[in-house]
């Protein structure tokens, strides 16, 4: 991705290196959080509800900032700026106004309007404050643990979270949240999968419009597809537990995530991304 020299978004809030307090529970609750942390893009309202109540311990951030992270800050600033261009245009074409989200960079843990979250949660979007949160060390995890290297794989992460912001602005997130409260856990998981796949679809739309600007390089789309595939529920469960439990899926299989990202990329049309009416995902 030819990003150097491109406009960086001004909607960046840099909280790196700032310490704080984070609730630390013990036992099974902590294990659950660590497993869910492997899935980025989780709805923090659901994730943080699982943190067990109990004594809090103060965790001070001490990891020094490095030149690589400073370059990553510039990179994510460009990606966020491109997403602003894309979605401002898309909303304007549909007769509405896009409200730009803020991207919060943090180290180790962060306080959001959805609660306190540690870096292990991975990148997430908080609808309560309309902010995307990311500890840039996640990109090293994406490269090493998930085997998904490349700058456009990193751009996909931001585009997916911004996709959740788009869902929030369109009222989709609230409707899904209301439905989830009325159904079984298995049915709520299925709704979560459809929500996540739609965010992948929106990330594909972003990729299509960025390509039209001529700043993508050969292999960039393959990098994004590799990232989408690497974080499929089936892949993660197989890698971490050795077996797959479809009823527990919250993000979709690798094949589904690839398919919906590609559909967004191929069509560039928001009307083609209704995952909730789709009979087959």
Secondary structure, DSSP 8 states (H G I E B T S, - for coil): ---TTS---S-EEE-TT--EEEE---THHHHHHHHHTTSTT--HHHHHTTS--S-EEEE-------HHHHHHHHHHHHHHHHHHHHHHHHHHHTT------EEEE-SSEEEETTEEEEGGG-SEEETTTTEEEE-TTHHHHHHHTS---SHHHHHHHHHHHHHHHHHHHTTHHHHHHHHHTTS-HHHHHHHHHHHHHHHHHHHHHHHHHHHHTT---TTHHHHHHHHHHHT-HHHHHHHHTSS--GGG-SS--HHHHHHHHHHHHHH--GGG--TTT-S--
